[in-house]
Structures are given as structure tokens and as C-alpha cells.
């Protein structure tokens, strides 16, 4: 978040010389050099538009897009550029559970990335049919990621897994309660509160 604020601040910096230039324009127009003032103002506007356009297009908007996609989808990636995505696809295709330790190693390297924890938990369920390991992965992810919404979502999914696949209703209740208590203002915290009897 601080990085995005820094980028936004840098994008605003060209406004300072533009403000100084408008003072010169006002002086010129006040001293009878109206045409020169208008020409200077138009040149400054064109330069500002060009600089801001380039900064927005190549620097600010891509960073914002990345942040928004990570917020919405727990981390976006192109499979051809991402080792974690490549390995997940390989495990799914081969159904080789022996590759799961390598997947876990990659997830731990990128432990702040919500998508990795979700992928690993899905593979543990779908390929290894190891629901307790998937539950543990979701809980570990909830302790590792930084975003409160993502933490609540991982706890909620862990609770649903405990309830539906492990028939561990007391464990599910505990996890729903934890998500509701720790993250009451998040979407998944509110969902967890609806599921919890507390």
C-alpha cells in the first residue's frame, strides 16, 4: 500500500512546476503579454498532459491493476511466467502427489501470496485426497498472509473444509468463531458470524 501511495505522490509531482508556470502566465497576461501567456499556458498544459499520461499508462496504472487483482483474486499470474502456477498445472495434469512437497516449498517462499495457499490446499484435496493436510495448509496460510480479508477467507474455507469433508463440526465451529471474532468487518468474517452459534 505504501508503494502505491509513493507512486501516486510521484505522479502528482509534475503539478508543482505547472503551478509555477501558471504564475508566470498570470504575470505575462497582467503586463500586456497576453498572447505569450496563452502560448506558454498551452505549452505547459501539453507537457503536463504528456508527462502525466506516460506516468499513468506505464507506471501507476499497472501497479494499481496488480494490487486490485491481488486483492480480488488472491494474486494474479500468467501461468507461463510463474513457477508456482506451472507446478500446480503439472501436478493437476499428472496427478502426482509426490510433487506436493515441491509445491509447498514454493508456497513457503511466497508465503504472503494467498493464491499459493489456496492452490496447495486444493491440490492436497483433489490429488492427494488429504483433507487434514489441506485444512492445516489453509490455517497456516491464514497466519502468513497480511490482508485481513484474505485471512478471514482462509479461515472460513478451513472451517467449511472441517465441516464438509472431515465431519469435525466442533472444529468448524471454532474456526468460524475465530474468523468472526478476529475479522468482524470483512466479508468472510461476516459470513463466518452467520455460521457460528456464538
C-alpha positions in Angstrom: 0.0 0.0 0.0 2.8 2.4 0.8 4.4 1.7 -2.5 1.2 2.6 -4.3 0.9 5.9 -2.3 4.5 6.6 -3.2 3.7 6.1 -6.9 0.7 8.3 -6.6 2.8 11.1 -5.0 5.4 10.9 -7.7 2.6 11.2 -10.3 1.5 14.4 -8.6 4.9 16.0 -8.6 4.7 17.4 -12.2 1.8 19.6 -10.9 4.3 21.7 -8.9 6.3 23.1 -11.9 3.0 23.5 -13.7 1.7 25.7 -10.8 4.9 27.8 -11.0 4.4 28.2 -14.8 0.8 29.4 -14.3 2.2 32.2 -12.0 4.4 33.3 -14.9 1.5 33.1 -17.3 -0.6 35.4 -15.0 2.3 37.9 -14.7 2.7 38.0 -18.5 -1.1 38.4 -19.1 -1.2 41.1 -16.5 1.7 43.0 -18.1 0.1 43.0 -21.6 1.8 39.9 -23.0 -1.5 38.1 -23.4 -0.5 36.1 -26.5 2.8 35.0 -25.0 0.9 34.0 -21.8 -1.6 31.9 -23.6 1.1 30.2 -25.7 3.1 29.4 -22.5 -0.1 28.0 -20.8 -0.9 25.8 -23.8 2.7 24.5 -24.0 2.7 23.8 -20.2 -0.7 22.0 -20.5 0.6 19.9 -23.4 3.8 19.0 -21.5 1.8 18.2 -18.3 -0.7 16.0 -20.2 2.1 14.1 -21.9 4.1 13.5 -18.7 1.1 12.5 -16.7 -0.3 10.3 -19.5 3.0 8.4 -19.7 3.3 8.1 -15.9 -0.3 6.8 -15.6 0.0 4.5 -18.5 3.4 2.9 -17.9 3.9 3.3 -14.1 0.8 4.0 -12.0 -2.0 2.0 -13.6 -0.1 -1.3 -14.0 0.8 -1.2 -10.3 -2.8 -0.4 -9.4 -4.1 -3.1 -11.6 -1.8 -5.6 -10.0 -2.8 -4.5 -6.5 -6.5 -4.7 -7.4 -6.2 -8.2 -9.0 -4.3 -9.5 -5.9 -7.0 -8.1 -3.7 -9.8 -9.7 -5.7 -8.2 -12.9 -6.7 -5.5 -13.5 -4.1 -2.7 -12.9 -6.6 -2.8 -12.9 -10.3 -0.3 -14.5 -12.5 0.3 -15.7 -16.0 1.0 -19.5 -15.9 3.8 -19.2 -18.5 5.6 -16.7 -16.2 5.0 -18.2 -12.8 6.8 -21.3 -11.3 4.0 -21.9 -8.8 1.3 -21.9 -11.5 3.4 -24.1 -13.7 3.9 -26.6 -11.0 0.3 -26.5 -9.9 -0.8 -27.3 -13.6 1.8 -30.1 -13.8 0.5 -31.7 -10.6 -3.1 -31.4 -11.8 -2.3 -33.0 -15.1 -0.1 -35.8 -13.8 -2.0 -36.3 -10.5 1.4 -36.9 -9.0 1.1 -36.3 -5.2 4.9 -36.8 -4.9 5.3 -33.2 -6.3 3.3 -31.7 -3.4 6.4 -31.1 -1.2 8.0 -29.0 -4.0 4.7 -27.1 -4.3 4.8 -26.5 -0.6 8.4 -25.2 -0.8 7.3 -22.7 -3.5 4.3 -21.6 -1.4 6.5 -21.0 1.7 9.0 -18.9 -0.4 6.0 -16.7 -1.4 4.2 -17.1 1.9 2.4 -13.7 1.7 0.7 -14.8 -1.5 -2.9 -16.0 -0.8 -3.2 -17.8 -4.2 -0.4 -20.2 -3.3 -2.0 -21.4 -0.1 -5.3 -21.9 -1.9 -3.6 -23.8 -4.8 -1.7 -26.0 -2.4 -4.8 -26.8 -0.3 -6.8 -27.7 -3.4 -4.1 -30.0 -4.7 -3.9 -31.7 -1.3 -7.6 -32.3 -1.5 -8.0 -33.1 -5.2 -4.8 -35.0 -5.9 -3.6 -36.4 -2.6 -7.1 -36.7 -1.0 -5.5 -35.5 2.2 -8.2 -33.3 3.8 -6.4 -32.9 7.1 -3.3 -31.6 5.3 -5.4 -29.2 3.3 -7.0 -27.9 6.5 -3.6 -27.4 8.0 -2.4 -25.5 4.9 -5.4 -23.1 5.0 -4.7 -22.4 8.7 -1.0 -21.8 8.0 -1.9 -19.5 5.2 -4.3 -17.6 7.4 -1.3 -16.9 9.7 1.0 -16.0 6.8 -0.9 -13.6 4.6 -1.1 -9.9 5.6 -4.5 -8.9 4.3 -7.3 -9.2 6.8 -9.9 -10.1 4.1 -7.6 -12.9 2.9 -7.0 -14.2 6.4 -10.8 -14.3 7.1 -11.3 -16.1 3.8 -8.7 -18.7 4.5 -10.2 -19.3 8.0 -13.7 -19.5 6.5 -12.5 -22.1 3.9 -10.8 -24.1 6.6 -14.0 -24.1 8.7 -16.0 -25.3 5.6 -13.5 -28.0 4.9 -13.6 -29.2 8.5 -17.4 -29.3 8.4 -17.9 -30.9 5.0 -15.0 -33.2 4.5 -13.8 -34.0 8.0 -17.2 -34.0 9.7 -15.4 -32.1 12.5 -18.3 -29.8 13.5 -16.7 -28.6 16.7 -13.5 -27.7 14.9 -15.5 -25.9 12.2 -17.4 -24.0 14.8 -14.2 -23.0 16.5 -12.8 -21.7 13.1 -16.0 -19.8 12.2 -15.9 -18.2 15.6 -12.3 -17.2 15.3 -12.9 -15.7 11.8 -15.9 -13.8 13.1 -14.1 -12.6 16.2 -10.8 -11.5 14.6 -12.2 -10.1 11.3 -15.8 -8.9 12.0 -15.8 -6.2 9.3 -14.6 -8.4 6.5 -16.9 -10.2 4.0 -15.8 -13.7 5.2 -15.8 -12.6 8.9 -19.5 -11.7 8.5 -20.2 -15.0 6.7 -18.4 -16.8 9.5 -20.5 -15.0 12.1 -23.7 -16.2 10.3 -22.4 -19.8 10.5 -21.2 -19.5 14.1 -23.5 -20.1 17.0 -21.5 -17.6 19.1 
